[in-house]
């Protein structure tokens, strides 16, 4: 029956499918007039990460000394999220004269390599959480991009988990800020005590993640690249598409670009490890405000950390300059949690903050054309600190 339903959906309107839904990242860039490169970076713990680059307009030479921006996606996402909306952050930065680099987190669709483990057959591959992205991925990819471009600093723009991993890394290695002209945090994550997402409510009541690991399922929401199927579901059953987004990320708000959702979701999800999702669930369950490494239990903690309890990330040590963009309708990066973040990070580190009215968690990436004008502020700040020799 499911096969029949799927075939019915696929037959509804193939003739009018938006071609961006079926294109790869590279093909979307080319179709819209932008260049594309892919680069592999190996982390200290052996993960092979694929970085994407939009160096310039297609068939145009790369101008020396162009300013560099690095875009890091969030939870269960992938680099595609930066270029699938219209207008989209990746192309807006390119149009503004930036050499645009985009990260793909370990375990996401574009970054499934390892020097030793096979993600399909080796459970060891999936033994990571966002703390490993903070501890290993960030210090691997940023110096690589600077080396490739010959620049001393770049602008880092993170969304959701992409902010969490940079905040965490800076808290343990404050000197790393010397690689950044500015850290721009969209829908910033520190604590998530007030998170209000259906998926996390479900896994709080039912230990799904632990059960999946016990069953030998270590990958969470892998991308099977069923682009056309997701496109047609979102095109013809919009409410189902909205419900899907609401369950996993945040409820659609009026300012989201619903017309573009079929194309966007045709490239989602990025996927991650079930252990990473378990770490997020631990964060939701904290009874006090804190940012802490994964809790393996007393014996596991002693093995991993040499301590009975997981170490904390001390956000009072996070240096700047940092610009924060949050949303008053964000149910994942809840305004109360963002307030804790903004009051815990040293005031001297935060050079700009803006709580945007009517913005949900995904509006920063997938907003409609009217609200995406906010991105001119993002680029303006990047320009300001790029040109500030003291930053």
LINQUI-V208481 format. One line per field, one symbol per residue. psi: psi as a letter, one per 30 degrees, with the letter a starting at -180 (. if undefined). A space follows every 10 residues. Layout:
psi = ???
This chain:
psi = eeeeeeeeef fehffgkkff eflleeeeee fggllklkkk kkleggkjkk klkjfalkgk ljkkgkkkkk kklakgalff ffgfljlkee eeeefggkjk kkljlkflef iglkfekkff fjffegilaf eeeeeeeefe eeeeeeeefg lfllkkjkkc ffeeeeeeee ffiffffffk ekjkjkikkd lhfgkikeef eefeekieee eeefggjfkk hljghheeee eeeeefieee eeeeeeefdl kklfflieff eeeeffflle lalfeeeeee eeeefkflkl jllkjgleee eeeefglfkk llkjffgkla kkkkjlkfgk feikeeeeee effekkeffj fkkjjkkgka efefegllee fffffeeeee eeeefegjff .
